[in-house]
Amino acid sequence: MADAPVPRRNPFADVAPALGRYTDEVLFGDVSERPELSKRDRSLITVAALIGMYRTGELPFHLRRALENGVTREEIVELINHLAFYAGWPCASAAVSLARTAFQDAGV
């Protein structure tokens, strides 16, 4: 089937193809593959930034990705505990709820 849609890594490539391409090629390509930080460390940093900015829409994807990149459940929980004091209780509370679902989905 030549007309079958091509699976995309991101949820907006069908509406904004250039943004989809930048996401795949630049963000998850060039930036994410730089050797100065491991994928695991990049995931920790990304999850921390998303929690601190209260970006609950993006956090579930990156929590799953962090688990895939070797960040443990315990490390994510400790990250949330730590950020409660720096980013605020509402940010941590929302992160706990989203982490619970990510842990259940990942079976951890």
MOPAC internal coordinates of N, CA, C and O (Angstrom, degrees):
PM7 1SCF
backbone

  N    0.0000 0     0.00 0     0.00 0    0    0    0
  C    1.4410 1     0.00 0     0.00 0    1    0    0
  C    1.5168 1   110.09 1     0.00 0    2    1    0
  O    1.2310 1   120.29 1   -79.42 1    3    2    1
  N    1.2799 1   117.06 1   100.58 1    3    2    1
  C    1.4609 1   121.71 1  -177.93 1    5    3    2
  C    1.5196 1   112.42 1   -68.73 1    6    5    3
  O    1.2310 1   119.68 1   155.52 1    7    6    5
  N    1.3283 1   118.21 1   -24.48 1    7    6    5
  C    1.4610 1   121.31 1  -177.13 1    9    7    6
  C    1.5226 1   113.37 1   -90.46 1   10    9    7
  O    1.2310 1   119.64 1  -178.92 1   11   10    9
  N    1.3270 1   118.29 1     1.08 1   11   10    9
  C    1.4669 1   120.95 1  -179.74 1   13   11   10
  C    1.5166 1   109.53 1   -64.71 1   14   13   11
  O    1.2310 1   120.14 1   -40.76 1   15   14   13
  N    1.3382 1   117.34 1   139.24 1   15   14   13
  C    1.4651 1   119.34 1  -179.63 1   17   15   14
  C    1.5259 1   111.02 1   -65.01 1   18   17   15
  O    1.2310 1   121.50 1   -35.69 1   19   18   17
  N    1.3004 1   114.74 1   144.31 1   19   18   17
  C    1.4590 1   121.17 1   177.29 1   21   19   18
  C    1.5246 1   108.17 1   -81.91 1   22   21   19
  O    1.2310 1   119.75 1   -52.54 1   23   22   21
  N    1.3442 1   118.08 1   127.46 1   23   22   21
  C    1.4677 1   118.35 1   178.89 1   25   23   22
  C    1.5201 1   110.71 1   -61.83 1   26   25   23
  O    1.2310 1   120.68 1   -41.13 1   27   26   25
  N    1.3176 1   116.30 1   138.87 1   27   26   25
  C    1.4597 1   122.23 1  -179.23 1   29   27   26
  C    1.5099 1   109.79 1  -118.18 1   30   29   27
  O    1.2310 1   121.22 1   -29.20 1   31   30   29
  N    1.3125 1   115.27 1   150.80 1   31   30   29
  C    1.4456 1   121.66 1   177.22 1   33   31   30
  C    1.5261 1   110.91 1   -75.48 1   34   33   31
  O    1.2310 1   120.49 1   153.26 1   35   34   33
  N    1.2967 1   116.67 1   -26.74 1   35   34   33
  C    1.4647 1   120.35 1  -174.11 1   37   35   34
  C    1.5215 1   110.69 1  -113.53 1   38   37   35
  O    1.2310 1   120.65 1   -22.83 1   39   38   37
  N    1.3269 1   116.36 1   157.17 1   39   38   37
  C    1.4612 1   120.26 1  -174.24 1   41   39   38
  C    1.5279 1   115.24 1   -87.60 1   42   41   39
  O    1.2310 1   119.20 1  -174.17 1   43   42   41
  N    1.3165 1   119.13 1     5.83 1   43   42   41
  C    1.4571 1   119.31 1  -175.07 1   45   43   42
  C    1.5117 1   114.39 1  -126.07 1   46   45   43
  O    1.2310 1   119.60 1  -174.75 1   47   46   45
  N    1.3202 1   118.36 1     5.25 1   47   46   45
  C    1.4596 1   121.21 1  -177.39 1   49   47   46
  C    1.5234 1   111.99 1   -63.73 1   50   49   47
  O    1.2310 1   120.08 1   151.70 1   51   50   49
  N    1.3399 1   117.45 1   -28.30 1   51   50   49
  C    1.4584 1   119.34 1  -179.49 1   53   51   50
  C    1.5266 1   111.91 1   -70.91 1   54   53   51
  O    1.2310 1   120.26 1   152.50 1   55   54   53
  N    1.3321 1   117.11 1   -27.50 1   55   54   53
  C    1.4628 1   121.26 1  -179.56 1   57   55   54
  C    1.5280 1   110.91 1   -96.07 1   58   57   55
  O    1.2310 1   120.60 1   138.68 1   59   58   57
  N    1.3169 1   116.45 1   -41.32 1   59   58   57
  C    1.4629 1   122.27 1  -177.62 1   61   59   58
  C    1.5267 1   108.93 1  -125.09 1   62   61   59
  O    1.2310 1   120.17 1  -101.04 1   63   62   61
  N    1.3385 1   117.28 1    78.96 1   63   62   61
  C    1.4654 1   120.49 1  -174.83 1   65   63   62
  C    1.5270 1   114.23 1   -55.84 1   66   65   63
  O    1.2310 1   119.54 1   140.59 1   67   66   65
  N    1.3153 1   118.48 1   -39.41 1   67   66   65
  C    1.4666 1   119.86 1   179.89 1   69   67   66
  C    1.5194 1   110.45 1   -64.93 1   70   69   67
  O    1.2310 1   120.19 1   136.51 1   71   70   69
  N    1.3396 1   117.24 1   -43.49 1   71   70   69
  C    1.4590 1   119.92 1   177.27 1   73   71   70
  C    1.5252 1   110.39 1   -63.01 1   74   73   71
  O    1.2310 1   119.98 1   141.34 1   75   74   73
  N    1.3161 1   117.64 1   -38.66 1   75   74   73
  C    1.4607 1   121.36 1   175.53 1   77   75   74
  C    1.5155 1   111.49 1   -60.79 1   78   77   75
  O    1.2310 1   120.67 1   136.08 1   79   78   77
  N    1.3288 1   116.33 1   -43.92 1   79   78   77
  C    1.4657 1   120.77 1   178.93 1   81   79   78
  C    1.5260 1   110.77 1   -65.09 1   82   81   79
  O    1.2310 1   120.02 1   136.38 1   83   82   81
  N    1.3441 1   117.56 1   -43.62 1   83   82   81
  C    1.4695 1   120.23 1   178.06 1   85   83   82
  C    1.5232 1   110.64 1   -61.05 1   86   85   83
  O    1.2310 1   120.80 1   140.34 1   87   86   85
  N    1.3166 1   116.08 1   -39.66 1   87   86   85
  C    1.4662 1   120.37 1   179.10 1   89   87   86
  C    1.5150 1   110.40 1   -62.21 1   90   89   87
  O    1.2310 1   120.93 1   130.28 1   91   90   89
  N    1.3297 1   115.82 1   -49.72 1   91   90   89
  C    1.4651 1   119.62 1  -177.46 1   93   91   90
  C    1.5267 1   112.67 1   -69.24 1   94   93   91
  O    1.2310 1   120.62 1   133.45 1   95   94   93
  N    1.3289 1   116.42 1   -46.55 1   95   94   93
  C    1.4603 1   119.71 1  -171.83 1   97   95   94
  C    1.5283 1   113.26 1   -86.00 1   98   97   95
  O    1.2310 1   120.15 1   138.71 1   99   98   97
  N    1.3256 1   117.31 1   -41.29 1   99   98   97
  C    1.4631 1   119.38 1  -175.38 1  101   99   98
  C    1.5322 1   110.89 1   -91.86 1  102  101   99
  O    1.2310 1   120.20 1   121.14 1  103  102  101
  N    1.3371 1   117.22 1   -58.86 1  103  102  101
  C    1.4646 1   119.67 1  -175.97 1  105  103  102
  C    1.5253 1   111.93 1   -65.12 1  106  105  103
  O    1.2310 1   120.39 1   123.19 1  107  106  105
  N    1.3467 1   116.87 1   -56.81 1  107  106  105
  C    1.4631 1   119.43 1  -177.98 1  109  107  106
  C    1.5181 1   112.40 1   -87.47 1  110  109  107
  O    1.2310 1   120.26 1   178.24 1  111  110  109
  N    1.3123 1   117.11 1    -1.76 1  111  110  109
  C    1.4514 1   122.00 1   175.90 1  113  111  110
  C    1.5146 1   110.19 1  -105.16 1  114  113  111
  O    1.2310 1   120.74 1    90.17 1  115  114  113
  N    1.3213 1   116.18 1   -89.83 1  115  114  113
  C    1.4691 1   121.48 1  -174.72 1  117  115  114
  C    1.5247 1   113.44 1   -56.84 1  118  117  115
  O    1.2310 1   119.95 1   128.05 1  119  118  117
  N    1.3167 1   117.71 1   -51.95 1  119  118  117
  C    1.4649 1   120.85 1  -173.97 1  121  119  118
  C    1.5262 1   111.21 1   -69.58 1  122  121  119
  O    1.2310 1   120.19 1   131.24 1  123  122  121
  N    1.3170 1   117.24 1   -48.76 1  123  122  121
  C    1.4580 1   120.80 1  -175.90 1  125  123  122
  C    1.5181 1   113.74 1   -70.18 1  126  125  123
  O    1.2310 1   120.37 1   159.86 1  127  126  125
  N    1.3017 1   116.90 1   -20.14 1  127  126  125
  C    1.4685 1   120.47 1  -177.28 1  129  127  126
  C    1.5252 1   113.67 1   -97.78 1  130  129  127
  O    1.2310 1   119.93 1  -176.06 1  131  130  129
  N    1.3134 1   117.74 1     3.94 1  131  130  129
  C    1.4643 1   119.30 1   178.26 1  133  131  130
  C    1.5354 1   109.00 1   -62.05 1  134  133  131
  O    1.2310 1   119.76 1   -42.08 1  135  134  133
  N    1.3213 1   118.05 1   137.92 1  135  134  133
  C    1.4675 1   120.75 1  -172.58 1  137  135  134
  C    1.5319 1   115.09 1   -78.01 1  138  137  135
  O    1.2310 1   119.79 1   170.91 1  139  138  137
  N    1.3166 1   118.01 1    -9.09 1  139  138  137
  C    1.4621 1   119.76 1  -174.88 1  141  139  138
  C    1.5268 1   113.50 1   -68.63 1  142  141  139
  O    1.2310 1   120.10 1   155.77 1  143  142  141
  N    1.3285 1   117.42 1   -24.23 1  143  142  141
  C    1.4667 1   121.94 1   175.42 1  145  143  142
  C    1.5189 1   108.64 1  -130.37 1  146  145  143
  O    1.2310 1   120.88 1   -34.88 1  147  146  145
  N    1.3160 1   115.93 1   145.12 1  147  146  145
  C    1.4657 1   119.86 1   176.25 1  149  147  146
  C    1.5244 1   109.76 1   -74.08 1  150  149  147
  O    1.2310 1   120.52 1   -18.17 1  151  150  149
  N    1.3228 1   116.62 1   161.83 1  151  150  149
  C    1.4700 1   120.60 1   176.04 1  153  151  150
  C    1.5263 1   109.77 1   -59.89 1  154  153  151
  O    1.2310 1   120.43 1   142.49 1  155  154  153
  N    1.3168 1   116.78 1   -37.51 1  155  154  153
  C    1.4595 1   121.98 1   178.82 1  157  155  154
  C    1.5235 1   110.70 1   -60.73 1  158  157  155
  O    1.2310 1   120.71 1   131.08 1  159  158  157
  N    1.3355 1   116.24 1   -48.92 1  159  158  157
  C    1.4659 1   120.35 1  -179.95 1  161  159  158
  C    1.5303 1   111.27 1   -64.76 1  162  161  159
  O    1.2310 1   120.32 1   139.72 1  163  162  161
  N    1.3223 1   116.99 1   -40.28 1  163  162  161
  C    1.4656 1   119.89 1   177.62 1  165  163  162
  C    1.5241 1   110.38 1   -61.54 1  166  165  163
  O    1.2310 1   120.43 1   141.23 1  167  166  165
  N    1.3319 1   116.79 1   -38.77 1  167  166  165
  C    1.4620 1   120.00 1   178.29 1  169  167  166
  C    1.5207 1   111.47 1   -64.67 1  170  169  167
  O    1.2310 1   119.97 1   136.63 1  171  170  169
  N    1.3271 1   117.67 1   -43.37 1  171  170  169
  C    1.4698 1   120.38 1   177.42 1  173  171  170
  C    1.5240 1   110.86 1   -59.21 1  174  173  171
  O    1.2310 1   120.91 1   134.95 1  175  174  173
  N    1.3157 1   115.87 1   -45.05 1  175  174  173
  C    1.4655 1   120.37 1  -179.50 1  177  175  174
  C    1.5217 1   110.74 1   -64.17 1  178  177  175
  O    1.2310 1   120.49 1   135.92 1  179  178  177
  N    1.3175 1   116.67 1   -44.08 1  179  178  177
  C    1.4615 1   120.63 1  -178.37 1  181  179  178
  C    1.5213 1   111.11 1   -64.56 1  182  181  179
  O    1.2310 1   120.31 1   133.99 1  183  182  181
  N    1.3316 1   117.01 1   -46.01 1  183  182  181
  C    1.4656 1   120.35 1   179.16 1  185  183  182
  C    1.5286 1   109.94 1   -61.49 1  186  185  183
  O    1.2310 1   120.00 1   137.10 1  187  186  185
  N    1.3265 1   117.61 1   -42.90 1  187  186  185
  C    1.4646 1   120.35 1   178.82 1  189  187  186
  C    1.5301 1   111.04 1   -61.60 1  190  189  187
  O    1.2310 1   120.48 1   135.87 1  191  190  189
  N    1.3149 1   116.70 1   -44.13 1  191  190  189
  C    1.4699 1   119.78 1   179.90 1  193  191  190
  C    1.5260 1   110.88 1   -63.72 1  194  193  191
  O    1.2310 1   120.19 1   136.58 1  195  194  193
  N    1.3189 1   117.23 1   -43.42 1  195  194  193
  C    1.4645 1   120.30 1  -179.08 1  197  195  194
  C    1.5229 1   111.72 1   -65.41 1  198  197  195
  O    1.2310 1   120.36 1   140.82 1  199  198  197
  N    1.3308 1   116.93 1   -39.18 1  199  198  197
  C    1.4695 1   119.84 1   176.64 1  201  199  198
  C    1.5231 1   109.31 1   -63.57 1  202  201  199
  O    1.2310 1   120.59 1   132.05 1  203  202  201
  N    1.3137 1   116.47 1   -47.95 1  203  202  201
  C    1.4603 1   121.13 1  -177.52 1  205  203  202
  C    1.5190 1   113.60 1   -62.78 1  206  205  203
  O    1.2310 1   120.44 1   150.30 1  207  206  205
  N    1.3254 1   116.76 1   -29.70 1  207  206  205
  C    1.4655 1   120.72 1   179.44 1  209  207  206
  C    1.5279 1   112.41 1   -95.65 1  210  209  207
  O    1.2310 1   120.68 1  -176.12 1  211  210  209
  N    1.3377 1   116.30 1     3.88 1  211  210  209
  C    1.4685 1   122.16 1   179.11 1  213  211  210
  C    1.5279 1   111.04 1    57.05 1  214  213  211
  O    1.2310 1   120.89 1  -134.64 1  215  214  213
  N    1.3211 1   115.90 1    45.36 1  215  214  213
  C    1.4663 1   122.12 1  -179.34 1  217  215  214
  C    1.5295 1   109.27 1   -95.87 1  218  217  215
  O    1.2310 1   121.27 1  -107.53 1  219  218  217
  N    1.3214 1   115.17 1    72.47 1  219  218  217
  C    1.4624 1   121.11 1  -174.43 1  221  219  218
  C    1.5266 1   113.24 1   -70.07 1  222  221  219
  O    1.2310 1   119.64 1   160.25 1  223  222  221
  N    1.3059 1   118.30 1   -19.75 1  223  222  221
  C    1.4575 1   120.24 1   177.20 1  225  223  222
  C    1.5151 1   112.74 1   -70.48 1  226  225  223
  O    1.2310 1   120.37 1   142.65 1  227  226  225
  N    1.3196 1   116.89 1   -37.35 1  227  226  225
  C    1.4584 1   122.19 1  -177.67 1  229  227  226
  C    1.5197 1   112.94 1   -90.90 1  230  229  227
  O    1.2310 1   120.16 1   158.86 1  231  230  229
  N    1.3179 1   117.31 1   -21.14 1  231  230  229
  C    1.4690 1   121.50 1  -172.76 1  233  231  230
  C    1.5316 1   113.98 1   -61.58 1  234  233  231
  O    1.2310 1   117.84 1   137.38 1  235  234  233
  N    1.3302 1   121.72 1   -42.62 1  235  234  233
  C    1.4723 1   119.24 1  -178.65 1  237  235  234
  C    1.5294 1   113.13 1   -56.94 1  238  237  235
  O    1.2310 1   119.97 1   135.17 1  239  238  237
  N    1.3202 1   117.65 1   -44.83 1  239  238  237
  C    1.4606 1   120.79 1   178.52 1  241  239  238
  C    1.5219 1   110.72 1   -58.96 1  242  241  239
  O    1.2310 1   120.75 1   134.56 1  243  242  241
  N    1.3235 1   116.17 1   -45.44 1  243  242  241
  C    1.4650 1   119.76 1  -175.25 1  245  243  242
  C    1.5242 1   112.37 1   -75.97 1  246  245  243
  O    1.2310 1   119.50 1   153.44 1  247  246  245
  N    1.3078 1   118.56 1   -26.56 1  247  246  245
  C    1.4752 1   120.26 1   171.88 1  249  247  246
  C    1.5245 1   109.83 1   -65.19 1  250  249  247
  O    1.2310 1   120.29 1   134.64 1  251  250  249
  N    1.3252 1   117.04 1   -45.36 1  251  250  249
  C    1.4751 1   120.38 1   177.56 1  253  251  250
  C    1.5302 1   110.18 1   -62.27 1  254  253  251
  O    1.2310 1   121.04 1   136.76 1  255  254  253
  N    1.3140 1   115.61 1   -43.24 1  255  254  253
  C    1.4717 1   120.02 1  -179.89 1  257  255  254
  C    1.5347 1   110.53 1   -63.67 1  258  257  255
  O    1.2310 1   120.18 1   140.46 1  259  258  257
  N    1.3211 1   117.26 1   -39.54 1  259  258  257
  C    1.4687 1   120.39 1   177.91 1  261  259  258
  C    1.5249 1   110.58 1   -60.87 1  262  261  259
  O    1.2310 1   120.31 1   135.48 1  263  262  261
  N    1.3128 1   117.01 1   -44.52 1  263  262  261
  C    1.4691 1   120.36 1   178.03 1  265  263  262
  C    1.5252 1   110.18 1   -61.60 1  266  265  263
  O    1.2310 1   120.18 1   138.08 1  267  266  265
  N    1.3229 1   117.25 1   -41.92 1  267  266  265
  C    1.4668 1   121.34 1   177.48 1  269  267  266
  C    1.5235 1   111.45 1   -63.86 1  270  269  267
  O    1.2310 1   120.24 1   148.59 1  271  270  269
  N    1.3315 1   117.15 1   -31.41 1  271  270  269
  C    1.4624 1   121.83 1  -178.66 1  273  271  270
  C    1.5213 1   113.38 1   -88.28 1  274  273  271
  O    1.2310 1   120.02 1  -170.25 1  275  274  273
  N    1.3360 1   117.57 1     9.75 1  275  274  273
  C    1.4560 1   120.62 1   172.73 1  277  275  274
  C    1.5102 1   116.32 1    98.26 1  278  277  275
  O    1.2310 1   119.59 1  -177.82 1  279  278  277
  N    1.3202 1   118.38 1     2.18 1  279  278  277
  C    1.4592 1   120.38 1   175.09 1  281  279  278
  C    1.5286 1   106.56 1   -75.11 1  282  281  279
  O    1.2310 1   120.13 1   -47.95 1  283  282  281
  N    1.3076 1   117.36 1   132.05 1  283  282  281
  C    1.4578 1   120.75 1  -176.59 1  285  283  282
  C    1.5251 1   111.36 1   -85.45 1  286  285  283
  O    1.2310 1   121.56 1   -17.64 1  287  286  285
  N    1.3139 1   114.62 1   162.36 1  287  286  285
  C    1.4657 1   121.02 1   174.83 1  289  287  286
  C    1.5265 1   109.33 1   -56.60 1  290  289  287
  O    1.2310 1   120.64 1   134.72 1  291  290  289
  N    1.3268 1   116.39 1   -45.28 1  291  290  289
  C    1.4578 1   121.19 1  -178.31 1  293  291  290
  C    1.5246 1   111.99 1   -61.61 1  294  293  291
  O    1.2310 1   120.30 1   141.79 1  295  294  293
  N    1.3117 1   117.02 1   -38.21 1  295  294  293
  C    1.4641 1   120.29 1   178.23 1  297  295  294
  C    1.5226 1   111.44 1   -68.03 1  298  297  295
  O    1.2310 1   120.32 1   140.54 1  299  298  297
  N    1.3137 1   116.99 1   -39.46 1  299  298  297
  C    1.4660 1   119.79 1   177.96 1  301  299  298
  C    1.5255 1   110.36 1   -65.22 1  302  301  299
  O    1.2310 1   120.49 1   137.01 1  303  302  301
  N    1.3216 1   116.66 1   -42.99 1  303  302  301
  C    1.4660 1   120.41 1   178.21 1  305  303  302
  C    1.5260 1   110.45 1   -61.57 1  306  305  303
  O    1.2310 1   119.97 1   136.62 1  307  306  305
  N    1.3161 1   117.66 1   -43.38 1  307  306  305
  C    1.4627 1   120.26 1   179.40 1  309  307  306
  C    1.5267 1   111.30 1   -66.51 1  310  309  307
  O    1.2310 1   120.55 1   143.38 1  311  310  309
  N    1.3206 1   116.56 1   -36.62 1  311  310  309
  C    1.4646 1   121.04 1   175.62 1  313  311  310
  C    1.5267 1   110.13 1   -59.73 1  314  313  311
  O    1.2310 1   120.70 1   135.33 1  315  314  313
  N    1.3321 1   116.26 1   -44.67 1  315  314  313
  C    1.4684 1   120.34 1   178.65 1  317  315  314
  C    1.5258 1   110.41 1   -64.23 1  318  317  315
  O    1.2310 1   120.04 1   135.62 1  319  318  317
  N    1.3370 1   117.53 1   -44.38 1  319  318  317
  C    1.4710 1   121.09 1   177.80 1  321  319  318
  C    1.5230 1   110.59 1   -56.35 1  322  321  319
  O    1.2310 1   120.75 1   133.12 1  323  322  321
  N    1.3022 1   116.18 1   -46.88 1  323  322  321
  C    1.4607 1   121.49 1  -178.12 1  325  323  322
  C    1.5281 1   111.31 1   -63.66 1  326  325  323
  O    1.2310 1   120.98 1   134.85 1  327  326  325
  N    1.3279 1   115.73 1   -45.15 1  327  326  325
  C    1.4619 1   119.80 1  -177.07 1  329  327  326
  C    1.5254 1   113.26 1   -71.05 1  330  329  327
  O    1.2310 1   119.94 1   160.78 1  331  330  329
  N    1.3143 1   117.73 1   -19.22 1  331  330  329
  C    1.4674 1   119.54 1   176.51 1  333  331  330
  C    1.5239 1   110.54 1   -55.66 1  334  333  331
  O    1.2310 1   120.60 1   145.99 1  335  334  333
  N    1.3293 1   116.46 1   -34.01 1  335  334  333
  C    1.4670 1   120.87 1  -177.57 1  337  335  334
  C    1.5241 1   113.09 1   -87.09 1  338  337  335
  O    1.2310 1   120.11 1   161.26 1  339  338  337
  N    1.3196 1   117.40 1   -18.74 1  339  338  337
  C    1.4581 1   120.59 1  -178.77 1  341  339  338
  C    1.5225 1   112.61 1  -105.10 1  342  341  339
  O    1.2310 1   120.47 1   144.48 1  343  342  341
  N    1.3367 1   116.70 1   -35.52 1  343  342  341
  C    1.4652 1   120.61 1  -177.99 1  345  343  342
  C    1.5215 1   112.10 1  -102.12 1  346  345  343
  O    1.2310 1   120.31 1   159.98 1  347  346  345
  N    1.3220 1   117.01 1   -20.02 1  347  346  345
  C    1.4530 1   121.29 1   178.27 1  349  347  346
  C    1.5154 1   113.34 1   111.54 1  350  349  347
  O    1.2310 1   122.21 1   -25.52 1  351  350  349
  N    1.3181 1   113.37 1   154.48 1  351  350  349
  C    1.4652 1   121.03 1  -177.66 1  353  351  350
  C    1.5248 1   112.81 1   -61.50 1  354  353  351
  O    1.2310 1   118.54 1   136.76 1  355  354  353
  N    1.3276 1   120.38 1   -43.24 1  355  354  353
  C    1.4672 1   119.55 1   179.33 1  357  355  354
  C    1.5388 1   112.95 1   -59.50 1  358  357  355
  O    1.2310 1   120.48 1   140.78 1  359  358  357
  N    1.3155 1   116.69 1   -39.22 1  359  358  357
  C    1.4697 1   119.86 1   177.78 1  361  359  358
  C    1.5258 1   110.51 1   -63.93 1  362  361  359
  O    1.2310 1   120.71 1   135.96 1  363  362  361
  N    1.3244 1   116.25 1   -44.04 1  363  362  361
  C    1.4641 1   120.63 1   179.77 1  365  363  362
  C    1.5236 1   110.79 1   -67.07 1  366  365  363
  O    1.2310 1   120.26 1   138.63 1  367  366  365
  N    1.3115 1   117.10 1   -41.37 1  367  366  365
  C    1.4593 1   121.29 1   179.70 1  369  367  366
  C    1.5246 1   111.37 1   -60.70 1  370  369  367
  O    1.2310 1   120.37 1   134.49 1  371  370  369
  N    1.3061 1   116.90 1   -45.51 1  371  370  369
  C    1.4674 1   120.55 1   177.84 1  373  371  370
  C    1.5249 1   110.43 1   -63.80 1  374  373  371
  O    1.2310 1   120.40 1   140.51 1  375  374  373
  N    1.3271 1   116.84 1   -39.49 1  375  374  373
  C    1.4609 1   120.79 1  -179.77 1  377  375  374
  C    1.5237 1   111.51 1   -64.87 1  378  377  375
  O    1.2310 1   120.17 1   141.64 1  379  378  377
  N    1.3311 1   117.27 1   -38.36 1  379  378  377
  C    1.4692 1   120.83 1   178.37 1  381  379  378
  C    1.5236 1   109.93 1   -59.98 1  382  381  379
  O    1.2310 1   120.79 1   133.68 1  383  382  381
  N    1.3036 1   116.09 1   -46.32 1  383  382  381
  C    1.4607 1   120.22 1  -179.16 1  385  383  382
  C    1.5280 1   111.23 1   -60.90 1  386  385  383
  O    1.2310 1   120.33 1   135.12 1  387  386  385
  N    1.3183 1   116.97 1   -44.88 1  387  386  385
  C    1.4605 1   121.03 1  -179.79 1  389  387  386
  C    1.5220 1   111.67 1   -70.91 1  390  389  387
  O    1.2310 1   120.23 1   144.41 1  391  390  389
  N    1.3277 1   117.16 1   -35.59 1  391  390  389
  C    1.4681 1   120.82 1   177.49 1  393  391  390
  C    1.5255 1   110.17 1   -65.64 1  394  393  391
  O    1.2310 1   120.18 1   139.23 1  395  394  393
  N    1.3187 1   117.26 1   -40.77 1  395  394  393
  C    1.4666 1   121.33 1   179.01 1  397  395  394
  C    1.5278 1   109.61 1   -53.90 1  398  397  395
  O    1.2310 1   120.65 1   132.24 1  399  398  397
  N    1.3254 1   116.37 1   -47.76 1  399  398  397
  C    1.4715 1   120.79 1  -179.96 1  401  399  398
  C    1.5170 1   110.68 1   -65.42 1  402  401  399
  O    1.2310 1   120.01 1   136.70 1  403  402  401
  N    1.3277 1   117.59 1   -43.30 1  403  402  401
  C    1.4711 1   120.76 1   179.44 1  405  403  402
  C    1.5225 1   111.11 1   -61.65 1  406  405  403
  O    1.2310 1   120.21 1   139.15 1  407  406  405
  N    1.3338 1   117.21 1   -40.85 1  407  406  405
  C    1.4635 1   121.49 1   178.73 1  409  407  406
  C    1.5264 1   110.55 1   -64.50 1  410  409  407
  O    1.2310 1   120.72 1   135.68 1  411  410  409
  N    1.3241 1   116.22 1   -44.32 1  411  410  409
  C    1.4701 1   120.37 1   178.96 1  413  411  410
  C    1.5312 1   110.44 1   -61.92 1  414  413  411
  O    1.2310 1   120.79 1   134.43 1  415  414  413
  N    1.3264 1   116.10 1   -45.57 1  415  414  413
  C    1.4655 1   120.02 1  -179.66 1  417  415  414
  C    1.5202 1   111.57 1   -62.87 1  418  417  415
  O    1.2310 1   120.34 1   144.08 1  419  418  417
  N    1.3395 1   116.96 1   -35.92 1  419  418  417
  C    1.4565 1   121.36 1  -178.35 1  421  419  418
  C    1.5267 1   112.68 1   -86.44 1  422  421  419
  O    1.2310 1   120.63 1   170.73 1  423  422  421
  N    1.3199 1   116.41 1    -9.27 1  423  422  421
  C    1.4688 1   120.08 1  -179.20 1  425  423  422
  C    1.5095 1   114.08 1    70.78 1  426  425  423
  O    1.2310 1   121.21 1  -146.95 1  427  426  425
  N    1.3368 1   115.30 1    33.05 1  427  426  425
  C    1.4774 1   118.96 1   178.45 1  429  427  426
  C    1.5066 1   111.38 1  -118.61 1  430  429  427
  O    1.2310 1   120.10 1   180.00 1  431  430  429

